[in-house]
Amino acid sequence: MSATVVYSATGKRKNAIAKVRLKPGNGKVVINGKESLETYLASEFQRMDVLKPLSVTGTIGTFDVQIDALGGGKSGQAGAMRLGIARALVTYNEELRPTLRIAELLTRDPRMVERKKYGRKKARKRFQFSKR
């Protein structure tokens, strides 16, 4: 009995975290244990964005992807999934790193929501100024 090799990594974006596991298979993507990528992400752009690391490296259809996504919204989770898949591919084959680096798929997006300041409506929005 041989153990199946699983390549895992974690991706983060905004307040979302995605734990990604790749194992050799036929390209099936399962999110949170039950949902497919098509039902979980309504936007075609987000679905393509999540699978971009696989298409750039030419490994689409060779791995079954299992993702646990938590926190944030759908957009942040999609970005976290993309980063997690890219990092897992690097653990699978270190020679894919330059390809993923050129496509800017290994860079964690540092942008976060700015906190609301006291005395203001939002982070930067002010109340209307009245001279008199």
Biotite code that builds the C-alpha atoms (Angstrom):
import biotite.structure as struc

atoms = struc.array([
    struc.Atom([0.000, 0.000, 0.000], chain_id="A", res_id=1, res_name="MET", atom_name="CA", element="C"),
    struc.Atom([1.540, 3.286, -1.125], chain_id="A", res_id=2, res_name="SER", atom_name="CA", element="C"),
    struc.Atom([0.657, 6.604, 0.484], chain_id="A", res_id=3, res_name="ALA", atom_name="CA", element="C"),
    struc.Atom([-0.610, 9.358, -1.794], chain_id="A", res_id=4, res_name="THR", atom_name="CA", element="C"),
    struc.Atom([1.662, 12.380, -1.847], chain_id="A", res_id=5, res_name="VAL", atom_name="CA", element="C"),
    struc.Atom([-0.105, 15.605, -0.848], chain_id="A", res_id=6, res_name="VAL", atom_name="CA", element="C"),
    struc.Atom([1.379, 19.055, -1.388], chain_id="A", res_id=7, res_name="TYR", atom_name="CA", element="C"),
    struc.Atom([-0.046, 21.693, 0.935], chain_id="A", res_id=8, res_name="SER", atom_name="CA", element="C"),
    struc.Atom([0.333, 25.433, 1.409], chain_id="A", res_id=9, res_name="ALA", atom_name="CA", element="C"),
    struc.Atom([-1.490, 28.423, 2.871], chain_id="A", res_id=10, res_name="THR", atom_name="CA", element="C"),
    struc.Atom([-2.502, 31.595, 1.075], chain_id="A", res_id=11, res_name="GLY", atom_name="CA", element="C"),
    struc.Atom([-3.702, 34.880, 2.568], chain_id="A", res_id=12, res_name="LYS", atom_name="CA", element="C"),
    struc.Atom([-5.374, 37.968, 1.106], chain_id="A", res_id=13, res_name="ARG", atom_name="CA", element="C"),
    struc.Atom([-7.084, 40.778, 3.055], chain_id="A", res_id=14, res_name="LYS", atom_name="CA", element="C"),
    struc.Atom([-8.737, 38.916, 5.968], chain_id="A", res_id=15, res_name="ASN", atom_name="CA", element="C"),
    struc.Atom([-9.154, 35.627, 4.088], chain_id="A", res_id=16, res_name="ALA", atom_name="CA", element="C"),
    struc.Atom([-7.111, 32.472, 4.609], chain_id="A", res_id=17, res_name="ILE", atom_name="CA", element="C"),
    struc.Atom([-7.070, 29.484, 2.246], chain_id="A", res_id=18, res_name="ALA", atom_name="CA", element="C"),
    struc.Atom([-5.481, 26.166, 3.165], chain_id="A", res_id=19, res_name="LYS", atom_name="CA", element="C"),
    struc.Atom([-4.735, 24.362, -0.090], chain_id="A", res_id=20, res_name="VAL", atom_name="CA", element="C"),
    struc.Atom([-3.907, 20.689, -0.660], chain_id="A", res_id=21, res_name="ARG", atom_name="CA", element="C"),
    struc.Atom([-2.838, 19.349, -4.058], chain_id="A", res_id=22, res_name="LEU", atom_name="CA", element="C"),
    struc.Atom([-2.789, 15.650, -4.789], chain_id="A", res_id=23, res_name="LYS", atom_name="CA", element="C"),
    struc.Atom([-2.322, 13.876, -8.128], chain_id="A", res_id=24, res_name="PRO", atom_name="CA", element="C"),
    struc.Atom([-5.671, 13.470, -9.852], chain_id="A", res_id=25, res_name="GLY", atom_name="CA", element="C"),
    struc.Atom([-7.769, 14.728, -12.759], chain_id="A", res_id=26, res_name="ASN", atom_name="CA", element="C"),
    struc.Atom([-8.325, 18.433, -12.003], chain_id="A", res_id=27, res_name="GLY", atom_name="CA", element="C"),
    struc.Atom([-11.245, 18.334, -9.565], chain_id="A", res_id=28, res_name="LYS", atom_name="CA", element="C"),
    struc.Atom([-11.522, 21.405, -7.286], chain_id="A", res_id=29, res_name="VAL", atom_name="CA", element="C"),
    struc.Atom([-13.376, 21.049, -3.959], chain_id="A", res_id=30, res_name="VAL", atom_name="CA", element="C"),
    struc.Atom([-13.855, 23.999, -1.595], chain_id="A", res_id=31, res_name="ILE", atom_name="CA", element="C"),
    struc.Atom([-14.715, 23.573, 2.109], chain_id="A", res_id=32, res_name="ASN", atom_name="CA", element="C"),
    struc.Atom([-15.236, 19.840, 1.708], chain_id="A", res_id=33, res_name="GLY", atom_name="CA", element="C"),
    struc.Atom([-18.324, 19.912, -0.519], chain_id="A", res_id=34, res_name="LYS", atom_name="CA", element="C"),
    struc.Atom([-18.679, 22.791, -2.992], chain_id="A", res_id=35, res_name="GLU", atom_name="CA", element="C"),
    struc.Atom([-17.188, 22.953, -6.461], chain_id="A", res_id=36, res_name="SER", atom_name="CA", element="C"),
    struc.Atom([-15.369, 26.040, -7.719], chain_id="A", res_id=37, res_name="LEU", atom_name="CA", element="C"),
    struc.Atom([-18.263, 26.926, -10.053], chain_id="A", res_id=38, res_name="GLU", atom_name="CA", element="C"),
    struc.Atom([-20.856, 26.997, -7.268], chain_id="A", res_id=39, res_name="THR", atom_name="CA", element="C"),
    struc.Atom([-18.616, 28.717, -4.706], chain_id="A", res_id=40, res_name="TYR", atom_name="CA", element="C"),
    struc.Atom([-17.405, 31.606, -6.889], chain_id="A", res_id=41, res_name="LEU", atom_name="CA", element="C"),
    struc.Atom([-20.071, 33.205, -9.079], chain_id="A", res_id=42, res_name="ALA", atom_name="CA", element="C"),
    struc.Atom([-17.647, 35.392, -11.061], chain_id="A", res_id=43, res_name="SER", atom_name="CA", element="C"),
    struc.Atom([-15.954, 33.809, -14.081], chain_id="A", res_id=44, res_name="GLU", atom_name="CA", element="C"),
    struc.Atom([-13.011, 36.189, -13.584], chain_id="A", res_id=45, res_name="PHE", atom_name="CA", element="C"),
    struc.Atom([-12.468, 34.950, -10.007], chain_id="A", res_id=46, res_name="GLN", atom_name="CA", element="C"),
    struc.Atom([-12.630, 31.307, -11.129], chain_id="A", res_id=47, res_name="ARG", atom_name="CA", element="C"),
    struc.Atom([-10.007, 31.946, -13.825], chain_id="A", res_id=48, res_name="MET", atom_name="CA", element="C"),
    struc.Atom([-7.891, 33.866, -11.291], chain_id="A", res_id=49, res_name="ASP", atom_name="CA", element="C"),
    struc.Atom([-7.929, 30.949, -8.827], chain_id="A", res_id=50, res_name="VAL", atom_name="CA", element="C"),
    struc.Atom([-6.805, 28.463, -11.498], chain_id="A", res_id=51, res_name="LEU", atom_name="CA", element="C"),
    struc.Atom([-4.202, 30.809, -13.026], chain_id="A", res_id=52, res_name="LYS", atom_name="CA", element="C"),
    struc.Atom([-1.187, 29.162, -11.276], chain_id="A", res_id=53, res_name="PRO", atom_name="CA", element="C"),
    struc.Atom([-2.184, 25.784, -12.732], chain_id="A", res_id=54, res_name="LEU", atom_name="CA", element="C"),
    struc.Atom([-2.687, 27.173, -16.249], chain_id="A", res_id=55, res_name="SER", atom_name="CA", element="C"),
    struc.Atom([0.575, 29.182, -16.209], chain_id="A", res_id=56, res_name="VAL", atom_name="CA", element="C"),
    struc.Atom([2.611, 26.132, -15.208], chain_id="A", res_id=57, res_name="THR", atom_name="CA", element="C"),
    struc.Atom([0.728, 23.776, -17.539], chain_id="A", res_id=58, res_name="GLY", atom_name="CA", element="C"),
    struc.Atom([-0.359, 21.489, -14.696], chain_id="A", res_id=59, res_name="THR", atom_name="CA", element="C"),
    struc.Atom([-4.107, 22.032, -15.102], chain_id="A", res_id=60, res_name="ILE", atom_name="CA", element="C"),
    struc.Atom([-5.889, 18.674, -14.984], chain_id="A", res_id=61, res_name="GLY", atom_name="CA", element="C"),
    struc.Atom([-3.015, 16.879, -13.220], chain_id="A", res_id=62, res_name="THR", atom_name="CA", element="C"),
    struc.Atom([-3.966, 17.721, -9.619], chain_id="A", res_id=63, res_name="PHE", atom_name="CA", element="C"),
    struc.Atom([-7.070, 17.432, -7.480], chain_id="A", res_id=64, res_name="ASP", atom_name="CA", element="C"),
    struc.Atom([-7.305, 20.634, -5.429], chain_id="A", res_id=65, res_name="VAL", atom_name="CA", element="C"),
    struc.Atom([-8.873, 20.650, -1.974], chain_id="A", res_id=66, res_name="GLN", atom_name="CA", element="C"),
    struc.Atom([-9.303, 24.098, -0.387], chain_id="A", res_id=67, res_name="ILE", atom_name="CA", element="C"),
    struc.Atom([-10.461, 25.197, 3.059], chain_id="A", res_id=68, res_name="ASP", atom_name="CA", element="C"),
    struc.Atom([-11.373, 28.898, 2.748], chain_id="A", res_id=69, res_name="ALA", atom_name="CA", element="C"),
    struc.Atom([-12.288, 30.978, 5.767], chain_id="A", res_id=70, res_name="LEU", atom_name="CA", element="C"),
    struc.Atom([-12.605, 34.646, 6.678], chain_id="A", res_id=71, res_name="GLY", atom_name="CA", element="C"),
    struc.Atom([-13.053, 37.711, 4.502], chain_id="A", res_id=72, res_name="GLY", atom_name="CA", element="C"),
    struc.Atom([-15.245, 37.852, 1.420], chain_id="A", res_id=73, res_name="GLY", atom_name="CA", element="C"),
    struc.Atom([-15.304, 35.983, -1.879], chain_id="A", res_id=74, res_name="LYS", atom_name="CA", element="C"),
    struc.Atom([-12.776, 38.293, -3.553], chain_id="A", res_id=75, res_name="SER", atom_name="CA", element="C"),
    struc.Atom([-10.253, 37.968, -0.735], chain_id="A", res_id=76, res_name="GLY", atom_name="CA", element="C"),
    struc.Atom([-10.789, 34.212, -0.575], chain_id="A", res_id=77, res_name="GLN", atom_name="CA", element="C"),
    struc.Atom([-10.195, 33.908, -4.339], chain_id="A", res_id=78, res_name="ALA", atom_name="CA", element="C"),
    struc.Atom([-6.891, 35.763, -3.983], chain_id="A", res_id=79, res_name="GLY", atom_name="CA", element="C"),
    struc.Atom([-5.914, 33.586, -1.024], chain_id="A", res_id=80, res_name="ALA", atom_name="CA", element="C"),
    struc.Atom([-6.747, 30.431, -3.013], chain_id="A", res_id=81, res_name="MET", atom_name="CA", element="C"),
    struc.Atom([-4.587, 31.612, -5.922], chain_id="A", res_id=82, res_name="ARG", atom_name="CA", element="C"),
    struc.Atom([-1.595, 32.261, -3.658], chain_id="A", res_id=83, res_name="LEU", atom_name="CA", element="C"),
    struc.Atom([-2.079, 28.950, -1.840], chain_id="A", res_id=84, res_name="GLY", atom_name="CA", element="C"),
    struc.Atom([-2.181, 26.966, -5.100], chain_id="A", res_id=85, res_name="ILE", atom_name="CA", element="C"),
    struc.Atom([0.952, 28.747, -6.352], chain_id="A", res_id=86, res_name="ALA", atom_name="CA", element="C"),
    struc.Atom([2.831, 28.003, -3.130], chain_id="A", res_id=87, res_name="ARG", atom_name="CA", element="C"),
    struc.Atom([1.713, 24.362, -3.169], chain_id="A", res_id=88, res_name="ALA", atom_name="CA", element="C"),
    struc.Atom([2.981, 24.016, -6.747], chain_id="A", res_id=89, res_name="LEU", atom_name="CA", element="C"),
    struc.Atom([6.386, 25.252, -5.605], chain_id="A", res_id=90, res_name="VAL", atom_name="CA", element="C"),
    struc.Atom([6.465, 22.544, -2.912], chain_id="A", res_id=91, res_name="THR", atom_name="CA", element="C"),
    struc.Atom([5.600, 20.042, -5.652], chain_id="A", res_id=92, res_name="TYR", atom_name="CA", element="C"),
    struc.Atom([8.358, 21.222, -8.011], chain_id="A", res_id=93, res_name="ASN", atom_name="CA", element="C"),
    struc.Atom([10.870, 23.946, -7.135], chain_id="A", res_id=94, res_name="GLU", atom_name="CA", element="C"),
    struc.Atom([11.588, 24.475, -10.867], chain_id="A", res_id=95, res_name="GLU", atom_name="CA", element="C"),
    struc.Atom([8.141, 26.092, -11.270], chain_id="A", res_id=96, res_name="LEU", atom_name="CA", element="C"),
    struc.Atom([9.170, 29.013, -9.028], chain_id="A", res_id=97, res_name="ARG", atom_name="CA", element="C"),
    struc.Atom([10.627, 31.256, -11.810], chain_id="A", res_id=98, res_name="PRO", atom_name="CA", element="C"),
    struc.Atom([7.530, 30.756, -13.974], chain_id="A", res_id=99, res_name="THR", atom_name="CA", element="C"),
    struc.Atom([5.197, 31.643, -11.103], chain_id="A", res_id=100, res_name="LEU", atom_name="CA", element="C"),
    struc.Atom([7.432, 34.555, -10.065], chain_id="A", res_id=101, res_name="ARG", atom_name="CA", element="C"),
    struc.Atom([7.327, 36.065, -13.586], chain_id="A", res_id=102, res_name="ILE", atom_name="CA", element="C"),
    struc.Atom([3.521, 35.787, -13.581], chain_id="A", res_id=103, res_name="ALA", atom_name="CA", element="C"),
    struc.Atom([3.544, 37.524, -10.133], chain_id="A", res_id=104, res_name="GLU", atom_name="CA", element="C"),
    struc.Atom([1.649, 34.664, -8.489], chain_id="A", res_id=105, res_name="LEU", atom_name="CA", element="C"),
    struc.Atom([3.967, 34.158, -5.506], chain_id="A", res_id=106, res_name="LEU", atom_name="CA", element="C"),
    struc.Atom([3.671, 37.714, -4.172], chain_id="A", res_id=107, res_name="THR", atom_name="CA", element="C"),
    struc.Atom([1.315, 38.194, -1.245], chain_id="A", res_id=108, res_name="ARG", atom_name="CA", element="C"),
    struc.Atom([-0.897, 41.240, -1.790], chain_id="A", res_id=109, res_name="ASP", atom_name="CA", element="C"),
    struc.Atom([-0.253, 43.421, 1.296], chain_id="A", res_id=110, res_name="PRO", atom_name="CA", element="C"),
    struc.Atom([-3.237, 45.752, 0.858], chain_id="A", res_id=111, res_name="ARG", atom_name="CA", element="C"),
    struc.Atom([-5.595, 45.762, 3.836], chain_id="A", res_id=112, res_name="MET", atom_name="CA", element="C"),
    struc.Atom([-8.671, 47.787, 4.747], chain_id="A", res_id=113, res_name="VAL", atom_name="CA", element="C"),
    struc.Atom([-7.717, 51.010, 6.500], chain_id="A", res_id=114, res_name="GLU", atom_name="CA", element="C"),
    struc.Atom([-9.193, 51.413, 9.965], chain_id="A", res_id=115, res_name="ARG", atom_name="CA", element="C"),
    struc.Atom([-11.910, 53.939, 10.734], chain_id="A", res_id=116, res_name="LYS", atom_name="CA", element="C"),
    struc.Atom([-10.655, 56.992, 12.606], chain_id="A", res_id=117, res_name="LYS", atom_name="CA", element="C"),
    struc.Atom([-12.543, 58.651, 15.454], chain_id="A", res_id=118, res_name="TYR", atom_name="CA", element="C"),
    struc.Atom([-14.331, 61.883, 14.600], chain_id="A", res_id=119, res_name="GLY", atom_name="CA", element="C"),
    struc.Atom([-14.808, 60.778, 10.987], chain_id="A", res_id=120, res_name="ARG", atom_name="CA", element="C"),
    struc.Atom([-17.481, 58.891, 9.062], chain_id="A", res_id=121, res_name="LYS", atom_name="CA", element="C"),
    struc.Atom([-15.049, 56.326, 7.598], chain_id="A", res_id=122, res_name="LYS", atom_name="CA", element="C"),
    struc.Atom([-11.278, 55.935, 7.359], chain_id="A", res_id=123, res_name="ALA", atom_name="CA", element="C"),
    struc.Atom([-10.795, 59.145, 5.369], chain_id="A", res_id=124, res_name="ARG", atom_name="CA", element="C"),
    struc.Atom([-14.255, 60.605, 4.767], chain_id="A", res_id=125, res_name="LYS", atom_name="CA", element="C"),
    struc.Atom([-14.930, 63.740, 6.752], chain_id="A", res_id=126, res_name="ARG", atom_name="CA", element="C"),
    struc.Atom([-18.093, 65.558, 7.716], chain_id="A", res_id=127, res_name="PHE", atom_name="CA", element="C"),
    struc.Atom([-18.953, 68.559, 5.556], chain_id="A", res_id=128, res_name="GLN", atom_name="CA", element="C"),
    struc.Atom([-16.906, 71.635, 6.477], chain_id="A", res_id=129, res_name="PHE", atom_name="CA", element="C"),
    struc.Atom([-18.856, 74.811, 7.216], chain_id="A", res_id=130, res_name="SER", atom_name="CA", element="C"),
    struc.Atom([-16.962, 78.093, 7.296], chain_id="A", res_id=131, res_name="LYS", atom_name="CA", element="C"),
    struc.Atom([-19.861, 79.970, 8.978], chain_id="A", res_id=132, res_name="ARG", atom_name="CA", element="C"),
])
